[in-house]
């Protein structure tokens, strides 16, 4: 029973990581239909921002204050990725709407540039980020079952992010404008909504969420210039499976992929488990191409 509970917790933990990465992609892909291959590099930006804030805390503050650096890193990672995402949208992405192949190639080129820039600044080898003391250890539930505080913190962080995005989309004027643009861009523009402003903010918000994901990933191991490429395919799978533009579908897709992937890896192997998961996703999308949750649109086909 303890082993079963531990595997379930590992599946939920993997789901929370995928969900944190896919939340920003769901906003970007769902709002503008832009296939952003540089999304993984915004994860890298958030991770390296955490690394720099850690070094600054070590040199500028006494050891007793070190535990506070991670809270500041979450804000710093979000703001850095948000600013770079906004700048990228203003200078490049805005000219590629309606051109999916061009946007895919352009963002892929941007990802290579950002990776090489990170190698030039921080070096090619991976660097380690030390977790604050209050995240060390785990929650003992009896016997040999211990839940690491780091993964519990990531799960809690994901819940807070989901609540924050829900409140923004359904309780604020800007969020309702974003939903209107997702459903019918032309009608939203006719009603006075600035689609350019919504696009810029939506892309920047999605990039900022990726920055938070990068900050969270520093708790799980060393970081490097290619850290985002390990998760970008799974993140796209989560968004497509859940339904483009629907946060509820993204949550369901992440939970399904994470739990299923962990169960299959335990019963088979890591490689074979991932192959089976991707095969099941492809088979499901053949039956229901729109994903788990369908976006309702007020438009005539």
C-alpha positions in Angstrom: 0.0 0.0 0.0 2.9 2.4 0.8 4.5 1.6 -2.6 1.2 2.3 -4.4 0.7 5.6 -2.6 4.3 6.6 -3.3 3.9 5.9 -7.1 0.7 7.9 -7.0 2.5 10.8 -5.3 5.3 10.6 -7.9 2.7 10.7 -10.7 1.0 13.8 -9.2 4.5 15.4 -8.7 5.4 14.8 -12.3 1.9 16.1 -13.4 2.5 19.3 -11.3 5.8 20.0 -13.1 4.3 19.4 -16.5 1.3 21.6 -15.6 3.4 24.4 -14.4 5.3 24.4 -17.7 2.2 23.9 -19.8 0.1 26.7 -18.2 2.1 29.4 -20.0 2.0 27.4 -23.3 -1.7 27.0 -23.0 -2.2 30.8 -22.8 0.2 31.5 -25.7 -0.9 28.7 -28.0 -4.6 29.1 -27.1 -4.7 32.9 -27.5 -2.5 33.4 -30.6 -2.2 30.0 -32.2 1.6 30.6 -32.2 3.7 27.4 -31.9 6.3 28.9 -29.6 9.4 26.6 -29.8 11.3 29.0 -27.6 9.0 28.3 -24.6 11.6 26.0 -23.1 14.1 28.8 -23.2 11.9 31.0 -21.0 12.1 28.1 -18.5 15.9 28.4 -18.8 15.7 32.1 -18.1 13.7 31.6 -14.9 16.2 28.9 -13.8 19.3 31.1 -14.4 17.6 34.1 -12.8 17.2 31.9 -9.6 20.9 31.0 -9.9 21.9 34.6 -10.1 19.7 35.7 -7.2 21.2 32.9 -5.1 24.7 34.1 -5.8 23.7 37.7 -5.0 22.2 36.6 -1.7 25.3 34.6 -0.7 27.6 37.6 -1.4 25.4 40.4 -0.1 23.5 39.0 2.9 24.4 37.0 6.1 23.8 33.3 6.0 20.7 33.7 8.2 18.9 35.5 5.4 19.7 32.8 2.8 16.3 31.1 3.2 14.5 34.1 1.8 16.2 34.1 -1.5 13.9 31.5 -3.1 10.8 33.7 -2.5 12.5 36.6 -4.2 13.6 34.2 -7.0 10.0 33.3 -7.9 9.2 37.0 -8.4 12.5 37.7 -10.3 12.1 34.7 -12.6 8.5 35.7 -13.5 9.5 39.3 -14.1 12.6 38.5 -16.2 10.7 36.0 -18.4 7.7 38.3 -18.6 9.9 41.3 -19.8 11.8 39.2 -22.4 8.5 37.6 -23.7 6.9 41.0 -24.0 9.9 42.3 -25.9 10.0 39.3 -28.2 6.3 39.7 -29.0 6.7 43.4 -29.8 9.7 42.9 -32.1 9.0 39.5 -33.8 5.9 37.5 -32.9 3.4 40.3 -33.8 4.5 40.1 -37.4 4.0 36.3 -37.7 0.3 35.9 -36.7 -1.5 33.7 -39.2 1.8 32.2 -40.4 2.3 29.0 -38.3 5.3 27.6 -40.2 7.1 31.0 -40.1 6.4 31.4 -36.4 7.6 27.8 -35.7 10.9 28.4 -37.5 11.4 31.9 -36.1 10.9 30.8 -32.5 13.1 27.7 -33.0 15.8 30.1 -34.2 15.2 32.3 -31.1 15.6 29.2 -28.9 19.0 28.4 -30.4 20.1 32.0 -29.9 19.0 32.1 -26.3 20.7 28.7 -25.6 24.0 29.9 -27.1 23.7 33.2 -25.2 23.3 31.2 -21.9 26.4 29.1 -22.8 28.4 32.3 -23.4 27.4 33.9 -20.1 27.2 30.9 -17.7 29.2 28.3 -19.5 28.1 24.9 -21.0 28.3 22.8 -17.8 25.3 22.5 -15.6 25.2 24.6 -12.4 23.6 23.7 -9.1 21.1 25.8 -7.1 21.0 25.1 -3.4 17.5 24.8 -2.0 16.7 26.9 1.1 16.8 25.0 4.4 13.1 25.0 5.0 12.7 22.8 1.8 15.2 20.2 2.9 13.9 16.9 4.2 10.5 15.4 3.9 7.2 14.6 5.5 7.3 11.2 7.1 3.9 9.4 6.9 5.1 6.2 8.7 7.2 3.3 7.7 9.4 4.0 4.8 7.1 6.5 3.2 8.5 10.0 3.0 7.2 12.8 0.8 10.0 15.4 -0.1 9.2 19.0 0.9 10.5 20.2 -2.4 7.9 18.3 -4.4 5.2 19.2 -2.0 6.2 22.8 -2.4 6.0 22.5 -6.2 2.5 21.0 -6.0 1.4 23.8 -3.7 3.0 26.4 -6.1 1.1 24.9 -9.0 -2.2 25.1 -7.1 -1.6 28.8 -6.3 -0.7 29.5 -10.0 -3.9 27.8 -11.2 -6.0 29.8 -8.8 -4.3 33.0 -9.8 -4.8 32.4 -13.5 -8.5 31.4 -12.9 -9.1 34.6 -10.9 -7.4 36.7 -13.7 -9.3 35.0 -16.5 -12.8 35.0 -14.9 -12.7 37.9 -12.4 -10.9 40.7 -14.1 -11.6 42.9 -17.1 -8.3 42.0 -18.8 -9.0 38.2 -18.4 -12.5 38.6 -19.9 -10.9 40.5 -22.8 -8.4 37.7 -23.3 -11.2 35.1 -23.4 -13.1 37.2 -25.9 -10.1 37.3 -28.2 -9.6 33.5 -27.8 -13.3 32.9 -28.8 -13.6 35.4 -31.7 -10.8 37.8 -32.5 -12.7 39.8 -35.1 -15.8 40.4 -33.0 -13.6 41.3 -30.0 -11.8 44.0 -32.1 -15.2 45.3 -33.3 -16.3 45.7 -29.6 -13.3 47.9 -28.9 -10.9 45.4 -27.4 -7.3 46.1 -28.3 -6.2 42.7 -29.6 -2.6 43.9 -30.0 -2.4 44.8 -26.3 -4.1 41.5 -25.4 -1.7 39.5 -27.6 1.4 41.2 -26.1 0.2 40.8 -22.5 -0.9 37.2 -23.1 2.5 36.2 -24.7 4.4 37.9 -21.8 2.1 36.2 -19.2 2.8 32.8 -20.7 6.5 33.5 -20.8 6.4 34.6 -17.1 4.7 31.3 -16.1 7.5 29.5 -17.9 9.9 31.5 -15.8 8.2 30.3 -12.6 8.5 26.8 -13.9 12.2 27.2 -14.4 12.6 28.5 -10.9 10.7 25.5 -9.5 12.9 23.1 -11.6 16.0 24.3 -9.8 14.7 22.4 -6.7 14.9 19.1 -8.6 18.5 19.1 -9.9 21.2 21.0 -11.8 20.3 23.4 -14.5 21.9 24.1 -17.9 21.3 25.9 -21.2 19.2 23.0 -22.6 17.0 22.4 -19.5 13.9 23.6 -21.4 14.3 21.2 -24.3 13.7 18.2 -21.9 10.1 19.3 -21.2 8.9 21.2 -24.2 7.5 18.1 -26.1 5.6 16.9 -23.0 4.3 20.4 -22.4 2.9 20.6 -26.0 1.3 17.1 -25.5 -0.4 18.3 -22.3 -1.9 21.4 -24.1 -3.0 19.4 -27.2 -4.5 16.6 -25.1 -6.3 18.9 -22.7 -7.7 21.1 -25.5 -6.2 24.3 -26.8 -7.0 27.4 -24.8 -8.8 25.7 -21.9 -7.1 25.7 -18.4 -9.3 22.9 -17.1 -8.3 20.7 -20.0 -4.6 21.5 -19.4 -5.0 20.4 -15.7 -6.7 17.2 -16.7 -4.1 16.5 -19.5 -1.2 17.0 -17.1 -2.7 14.8 -14.5 -3.4 12.0 -17.0 0.0 12.1 -18.7 1.9 12.4 -15.4 0.2 9.6 -13.5 0.1 7.3 -16.6 3.7 7.9 -17.4 4.8 7.1 -13.9 2.7 3.9 -13.7 4.0 2.7 -17.1 7.6 3.5 -16.3 7.3 1.5 -13.0 5.8 -1.5 -14.7 8.0 -1.4 -17.9 10.9 0.9 -18.4 11.4 4.7 -18.8 11.8 4.6 -22.6 9.0 2.0 -23.3 6.7 3.8 -20.9 7.0 7.1 -22.7 6.5 5.4 -26.1 3.3 3.8 -24.8 2.0 7.2 -23.4 2.6 9.0 -26.7 1.0 6.1 -28.6 -2.1 6.3 -26.4 -2.3 10.1 -26.8 -2.1 9.8 -30.6 -4.8 7.2 -30.6 -7.0 9.4 -28.4 -6.5 12.4 -30.6 -7.6 10.3 -33.6 -10.9 9.7 -31.8 -11.3 13.3 -30.4 -9.0 15.8 -32.2 -10.1 18.8 -30.2 -8.8 17.3 -26.9 -10.5 16.6 -23.6 -12.2 20.0 -23.3 -13.4 21.9 -26.4 -13.3 25.6 -26.8 -16.8 27.1 -27.4 -16.6 29.8 -30.1 -19.2 32.3 -31.2 -18.3 32.1 -34.8 -19.8 30.9 -38.1 -17.8 28.2 -39.9 
